[in-house]
Every structure is written in structure tokens, then in C-alpha cells.
Amino acid sequence: MDEVQDATLSEELERLHAEHRRYAQRLEELLQKRYLSEDEQLEEVRLKKLKLHAKDLIYALERRALATV
């Protein structure tokens, strides 16, 4: 890969890792509560899906980067 692609890939991975951490942090906040409202329960499900999607994208980008080495 050239430097531009490396930088772009690196920035995208950094963004996805930050996104994944935000989702995990918010999920942890929700899990600390004894009871969740209906909206919070929906948010929990949504965050879990978003977190998994971010993880899948990170994995795919990392595999693609390794394949081009």
C-alpha cells in the first residue's frame, strides 16, 4: 500500500476503535443501572449492534491491510 492509503486506513481504524470504545462505555453506563427504562433497553440493544458492527469493520479492515502486505 502507498502512504496515502496507509494513512487513510490508519485514520479509519482509529475512528472505528474510538467509536467502539464510545459504544462500550455507554453500554457499561447502562449496565450499572439497576433497572432500565424502555428507551434505555432499546438503546442497549442498538448499542450492542453498533458495537458489533464497528468490531466487524475493524476486523475486515485489518484483514484487508494484512492481505496487501
C-alpha positions in Angstrom: 0.0 0.0 0.0 1.1 3.5 -0.5 1.4 6.2 2.2 -1.9 7.8 1.4 -3.8 4.5 1.6 -1.9 3.6 4.8 -2.8 7.0 6.4 -6.4 6.7 5.3 -6.7 3.1 6.6 -5.0 4.1 9.9 -7.4 7.0 10.3 -10.4 4.8 9.6 -9.2 2.2 12.1 -8.6 4.9 14.7 -12.1 6.3 14.1 -13.7 2.8 14.4 -11.8 2.0 17.6 -12.9 5.3 19.1 -16.5 4.6 18.1 -16.3 1.0 19.5 -15.0 2.5 22.8 -17.8 5.0 23.0 -20.4 2.3 22.5 -18.7 0.1 25.1 -18.6 3.0 27.6 -22.2 3.9 27.2 -23.2 0.2 27.5 -21.2 0.0 30.7 -23.1 3.0 32.0 -26.4 1.4 31.2 -25.4 -1.9 32.8 -24.5 -0.1 36.0 -28.2 0.8 36.4 -30.4 -1.5 38.5 -33.3 -1.0 36.1 -33.5 0.3 32.5 -36.4 2.2 31.1 -38.0 1.0 27.9 -35.9 3.6 25.9 -32.7 2.5 27.7 -33.4 -1.1 26.9 -33.8 -0.2 23.2 -30.7 1.9 23.4 -28.8 -1.1 24.9 -29.8 -3.3 22.0 -29.0 -0.7 19.4 -25.5 0.0 21.0 -24.7 -3.7 21.1 -25.5 -4.0 17.4 -23.5 -0.8 16.6 -20.6 -2.0 18.7 -20.5 -5.4 16.9 -20.7 -3.7 13.5 -17.8 -1.5 14.4 -15.8 -4.5 15.5 -16.6 -6.3 12.3 -15.5 -3.3 10.3 -12.2 -3.1 12.2 -11.6 -6.8 11.7 -12.3 -6.5 7.9 -10.0 -3.5 7.5 -7.2 -5.2 9.4 -7.5 -8.3 7.3 -7.5 -6.3 4.1 -4.4 -4.4 5.3 -2.6 -7.7 6.1 -3.6 -9.2 2.7 -2.0 -6.3 0.9 1.3 -6.6 2.7 
